[in-house]
Amino acid sequence: MAPNAHIKKAFLAMRALGIKDAQVKPVLKDLLTLYDKNWELIAEDNYRVLADAIFDSQEAQAIQESKGKKVDEAKEDEEGCASEVGRGKKKFHESIEEDDEALAESDRPLKRLRRRGEGGSALTSPSLDSPNLEETPAYGEESGLILLPFHPVPTETHPDAGELIVPKDELITDMPSSSFHSDSVERGDSSVLMLEMEKTNGHVEDMAGETVSTVDGITNDVSPITAGRLSEQKLASTVEDPSALELASSALGEVKLNLSFAPATRGTNQHVPSMEELRRAMEEKCLRSYKILDPNFSVIGFMNDICSCYLDLATKGKDSSNQMPKPLPFVTTNIDALKKSAASMAFTSQGSNDHMGVVENVSVDDSMGLVVVPECQLSADEWRLISSIGDITLGKETIEIPWVNEVNDKVPPVFRYIAQSLVYQDAAVKFSLGNIKDDQCCSSCCGDCLAPSMGCSCATAFNGFAYTADGLLQNDFLEQCISEARDPQKQIVQYCKECPFEKAQKEVTLEPCKGHLKRKVIKECWNKCGCMRKCGNRVVQQGIHNKLQVFFTPNGRGWGLRTLEKLPKGAFICEFAGEILTVPELFQRNSERRTSPVILDAYWGSEDISGADKALCLDVMHYGNISRFINHRCLDANLIEIPVHVETTDSHYYHPAFFTTREIDAMEELTWDYGVRFNNDVFPTSPFHCRCGSEFCRIIKQISKGKNVKKRA
Ligand SMILES: C[S@@+](CC[C@H](N)C(=O)[O-])C[C@H]1O[C@@H](n2cnc3c(N)ncnc32)[C@H](O)[C@@H]1O
């Protein structure tokens, strides 16, 4: 690589960390000399050596400066400042010096991603991880736009305070220097949260308070606050007090902002929310409630919101918080992410960054920062997309499913999340009690049909229950399904007299049916049954319950779905929910397809699916659930799709449901064999070059077959 390309990459890497070029230059120069221009060493682990060297040089500089100050102080003491007046004067000087120190530190990077001694990669910028560096902003361009939810109200004494704050220089200028202690933020219940800025030597400075009104009208006693840099926060619980949460601290940890329960409330039915929970709750609140920071936004109001969020989370109770530990997604909050998203038009067409009080060089995992979004320029869909980071289902499932992109700046495609399939237009799917025959339900059951004493007609009509008492698939049943799907010897193929699929292609000469696999199906109990809602024969209808995550795959397969927890064999993951279309309707949608529809053909060929309207399929392109992100894997996929009857036993409609074919580790991608042949041009999805990585990959087999044929010829 040309030397200037190396330099450019190094600067880009540092810019992604919020380190200014001027800070990079001297250190890089030294490193090049030290390493004898060995770029390989410098670039290793995403320029970790360079970042560490910059941090080290900054720390050394800060220590040098503080030593200088101590010498000055000692001199002052020697000269004798013993009188009260003298002490007051000294305190004044100290506070000025603290401000100076903070100012001196304002050139520091936004955040050190990895503190010294901690493992892992120092740099986790998504744009750097991206295999395509071309996609990162060109050197010299502004790379990001974020704004801390912090906007002081202009006052007589601080007329400039109404301006937007640039995080990397964000001294808290609306508050006088020294120490801050706001107690008694009354919320009308017994839990009182104390917000305190404390010195790390353990003592909280009890300063004379002054009354400040907050945005929500609550009047608090607030004493002066020491200038600190929110962008250099350390977010962690304090070690000494497990119920206290450290919100922020200055770079060297001299000043900390802690959130703690008042002693009187300890031991009540409350849990201490994690910083991640709190941060996520606050991010959502800021996106939903504030959207764009208005000039009246006050940091005190913001801190009050933190307290009430904290209180809300704390009083939810331990159990509810345990149900769903909230993994913090790797969030791309910079403007480049949005430039490439559906929201791009809104951003690029309107105004320059200058209009928005712009900030540059944002560390993407500094999620206290928010994208500054001019609200009026975004469509509802775009808003939904941005705010679905924590839960792509937008609350439509009982469990949250976050999305993350550790590879590039892309955001997920716009689609409407639906937890249940919906008829698009012509599909004749209607459920009625009258259509369910007595032998197709278990009206005489009560309780749990899986209890041994029960003789349940739902089970007898379908050769026994498919589920175990643990809610997993019976192993025998699952193994049969797997071998029928994978082993051609075990497959029963049925042929339609007049295949709706061939018919829908409107070819002049109707092609013969290519055959449909006869499938094993599951019948669940439903509303006409006498059993309880939690009956063990109701699994798919209970919905998704595992911790899943949508993520961007690193090898060119777009988005995928993975599990965040270990899954047992035979576990239900999700159903394939989308628009219910007739096959002709599907073919009318001749758009470029990114998603693969599912044909509900489990019974085709075995009975007369006369009339094209009866042959149905599901399309997840515009309306769908999490299954729209499941990628294909040839043959040995870890999910299998099994037809499940819930509301009806009609053969033309069922729920295609995904179950695990084996135990799956946390963070493993969930895959499913679409059944695509790659040489079959009738499969209703756009062809894709398979990158499943399976040793049984059909495309690889085809390629090697082709090579062999050529060789023989
Ligand atoms: C149901 S979608 C899966 C989600 C999709 N990856 C996305 O980003 O939205 C199916 C599409 O994903 C891509 N895909 C799925 N499996 C793949 C594979 N094994 N290799 C390459 N592309 C794949 C293809 O573009 C396919 O049309």
The ligand as a Tripos MOL2 file, in Angstrom:
@<TRIPOS>MOLECULE
LIG
   27    29     1     0     0
SMALL
NO_CHARGES

@<TRIPOS>ATOM
      1 C1        -35.5100  -14.0990    3.6080 C.3       1 LIG1
      2 S1        -34.2440  -13.0380    3.1010 S.3       1 LIG1
      3 C2        -33.1270  -13.2100    4.4040 C.3       1 LIG1
      4 C3        -32.7360  -11.8820    4.9560 C.3       1 LIG1
      5 C4        -31.8220  -11.1150    4.0710 C.3       1 LIG1
      6 N1        -30.4540  -11.5810    4.2290 N.3       1 LIG1
      7 C5        -31.9080   -9.6150    4.3090 C.2       1 LIG1
      8 O1        -30.8670   -8.9630    4.3950 O.co2     1 LIG1
      9 O2        -33.0150   -9.1010    4.3980 O.co2     1 LIG1
     10 C6        -33.5800  -13.9350    1.7510 C.3       1 LIG1
     11 C7        -32.4800  -13.2390    0.9870 C.3       1 LIG1
     12 O3        -31.2900  -13.2050    1.7710 O.3       1 LIG1
     13 C8        -30.1600  -13.4920    0.9810 C.3       1 LIG1
     14 N2        -29.6230  -14.7870    1.3950 N.ar      1 LIG1
     15 C9        -30.1890  -15.6650    2.2250 C.ar      1 LIG1
     16 N3        -29.4220  -16.7370    2.3930 N.ar      1 LIG1
     17 C10       -28.3260  -16.5510    1.6440 C.ar      1 LIG1
     18 C11       -27.1610  -17.3260    1.3810 C.ar      1 LIG1
     19 N4        -26.9740  -18.5220    1.9270 N.pl3     1 LIG1
     20 N5        -26.2420  -16.8130    0.5640 N.ar      1 LIG1
     21 C12       -26.4070  -15.6010   -0.0070 C.ar      1 LIG1
     22 N6        -27.4770  -14.8210    0.1860 N.ar      1 LIG1
     23 C13       -28.4470  -15.2910    1.0020 C.ar      1 LIG1
     24 C14       -30.6580  -13.5790   -0.4620 C.3       1 LIG1
     25 O4        -30.5600  -12.3170   -1.0280 O.3       1 LIG1
     26 C15       -32.0990  -13.9470   -0.2750 C.3       1 LIG1
     27 O5        -32.8860  -13.5490   -1.3740 O.3       1 LIG1
@<TRIPOS>BOND
     1     1     2 1
     2     2     3 1
     3     2    10 1
     4     3     4 1
     5     4     5 1
     6     5     6 1
     7     5     7 1
     8     7     8 2
     9     7     9 1
    10    10    11 1
    11    11    12 1
    12    11    26 1
    13    12    13 1
    14    13    14 1
    15    13    24 1
    16    14    15 ar
    17    14    23 ar
    18    15    16 ar
    19    16    17 ar
    20    17    18 ar
    21    17    23 ar
    22    18    19 1
    23    18    20 ar
    24    20    21 ar
    25    21    22 ar
    26    22    23 ar
    27    24    25 1
    28    24    26 1
    29    26    27 1
@<TRIPOS>SUBSTRUCTURE
     1 LIG1         1 GROUP 0 **** ****
